[in-house]
Amino acid sequence: MAVVRDRRQLNLRLPLPEISERRPRFPLPLPPTNLPFSSGATTAADLEKIEVIGHGNGGTVYKVQHKRTAANYALKVVHGDCDPTVRRQVLREMEILRFTDSPFVVQCHGIFQKPSGDIAILMEYMDAGTLKTLLETKGTFSEVDLAGVAGQVLNGLSYLHSHKIIHRDIKPANLLVNGNMEVKIADFGVSKIMRRMLDSCNSYVGTCAYMSPERFDPDSHGSNYDGYSGDIWSLGLTLLELYVGHFPLLPAGQKPDWATLMCAICFGEEPALPEGVSEEFRNFIECCLQKDSTKRWTAAQLLSHPFICKQSVI
Ligand SMILES: Nc1ncnc2c1ncn2[C@@H]1O[C@H](COP(=O)(O)OP(=O)(O)OP(=O)(O)O)[C@@H](O)[C@H]1O
């Protein structure tokens, strides 16, 4: 991780990706404009760094406060001289975040670039951490809580998939939570925008523990799988992990190495739920974790599953 320098003089002149033939043609809404940073005259000097939230592959995320409004935000800062792969991931994340506008996807409030090339993405601040940290600090989730989580993530995935965006890295650490227990999808560094109907989605990116069998071993599952169903597999594993308290394809405490994961995901039994769970939850998880991706339900279909619908009418 590169040393973090002072970036108070960031300005708002970011050369956003060129409109080209390969840009998506779908009418994604632009981010809302009623933001404290919508004026080109505003600089990142208006933000005060409060603390470091965490470090990722791509840089450092700070909690910052807007001096005039006292509103809190998260600022992800990435060095201009970072590894080219990391830079590509940040640009991809920017490209997606600046277009998406859903209550179930973390909101982007602005993008800054320094002449040095350092980039900063200003996002809404999710003050309760991630589903991973909640699992670690508060323990496993009840079925009722999981139905709430699943409904929100499915709404986010349904939005993304309807705009031809595949997340490709759904896991507890990439689902942010705020104090109202609102869950939002974040971290689009390895996502893919399906620009044309025939785009294939078989590249090996994302966290392999949550990868679907067809992504792990595309040759055995046909090389042109659509990718959307891979997000559903990852969601199923995520929910199961939040329920049982450990990565569900391996015994508790076992560290997953690549070969063990490959065997568990591609050749192991379909992940099973423990005794005592409701029939709705068991069936919901089965709909997500079908090894045959063509049998997996879509995000839109899962939103009508009794496990989700039953909870929303209680
Ligand atoms: N909008 C946000 N609000 C609150 N915390 C955030 C926000 N965005 C990211 N974080 C937190 O900041 C930390 C670093 O995030 P970042 O996205 O840079 O890396 P990562 O997801 O941990 O790892 P990587 O991107 O390398 O997979 C994580 O703990 C993440 O949960």
The ligand as an SDF file (V2000), in Angstrom:
LIG
                    3D

 31 33  0  0  0  0  0  0  0  0999 V2000
  -19.0960    4.4740    1.2570 N   0  0  0  0  0  0  0  0  0  0  0  0
  -18.4670    3.8830    2.2880 C   0  0  0  0  0  0  0  0  0  0  0  0
  -18.8850    4.1130    3.5490 N   0  0  0  0  0  0  0  0  0  0  0  0
  -18.2480    3.5220    4.5990 C   0  0  0  0  0  0  0  0  0  0  0  0
  -17.2180    2.6730    4.4670 N   0  0  0  0  0  0  0  0  0  0  0  0
  -16.7580    2.4140    3.2300 C   0  0  0  0  0  0  0  0  0  0  0  0
  -17.3560    2.9950    2.0840 C   0  0  0  0  0  0  0  0  0  0  0  0
  -16.6990    2.5430    0.9820 N   0  0  0  0  0  0  0  0  0  0  0  0
  -15.7420    1.7110    1.4230 C   0  0  0  0  0  0  0  0  0  0  0  0
  -15.7640    1.6270    2.7680 N   0  0  0  0  0  0  0  0  0  0  0  0
  -14.8740    0.8150    3.6060 C   0  0  0  0  0  0  0  0  0  0  0  0
  -13.5330    1.2390    3.4070 O   0  0  0  0  0  0  0  0  0  0  0  0
  -12.6420    0.1320    3.4490 C   0  0  0  0  0  0  0  0  0  0  0  0
  -11.7860    0.1120    2.1890 C   0  0  0  0  0  0  0  0  0  0  0  0
  -12.6400   -0.0450    1.0780 O   0  0  0  0  0  0  0  0  0  0  0  0
  -12.1110   -0.3320   -0.3880 P   0  0  0  0  0  0  0  0  0  0  0  0
  -13.3020   -0.3910   -1.2840 O   0  0  0  0  0  0  0  0  0  0  0  0
  -11.0220    0.6060   -0.7350 O   0  0  0  0  0  0  0  0  0  0  0  0
  -11.3950   -1.7000   -0.2610 O   0  0  0  0  0  0  0  0  0  0  0  0
  -11.9050   -3.1480    0.0900 P   0  0  0  0  0  0  0  0  0  0  0  0
  -13.3050   -3.3500   -0.4460 O   0  0  0  0  0  0  0  0  0  0  0  0
  -11.7190   -3.3800    1.5580 O   0  0  0  0  0  0  0  0  0  0  0  0
  -10.8760   -4.0250   -0.6680 O   0  0  0  0  0  0  0  0  0  0  0  0
  -10.6470   -4.1950   -2.2390 P   0  0  0  0  0  0  0  0  0  0  0  0
  -11.2360   -3.0320   -2.9580 O   0  0  0  0  0  0  0  0  0  0  0  0
   -9.1940   -4.2750   -2.3270 O   0  0  0  0  0  0  0  0  0  0  0  0
  -11.3780   -5.4640   -2.5630 O   0  0  0  0  0  0  0  0  0  0  0  0
  -13.5150   -1.1050    3.6130 C   0  0  0  0  0  0  0  0  0  0  0  0
  -13.5420   -1.4540    4.9750 O   0  0  0  0  0  0  0  0  0  0  0  0
  -14.8750   -0.6460    3.1750 C   0  0  0  0  0  0  0  0  0  0  0  0
  -15.9130   -1.3660    3.8260 O   0  0  0  0  0  0  0  0  0  0  0  0
  1  2  1  0
  2  3  1  0
  2  7  2  0
  3  4  2  0
  4  5  1  0
  5  6  2  0
  6  7  1  0
  6 10  1  0
  7  8  1  0
  8  9  2  0
  9 10  1  0
 10 11  1  0
 11 12  1  0
 11 30  1  0
 12 13  1  0
 13 14  1  0
 13 28  1  0
 14 15  1  0
 15 16  1  0
 16 17  2  0
 16 18  1  0
 16 19  1  0
 19 20  1  0
 20 21  2  0
 20 22  1  0
 20 23  1  0
 23 24  1  0
 24 25  2  0
 24 26  1  0
 24 27  1  0
 28 29  1  0
 28 30  1  0
 30 31  1  0
M  END
$$$$
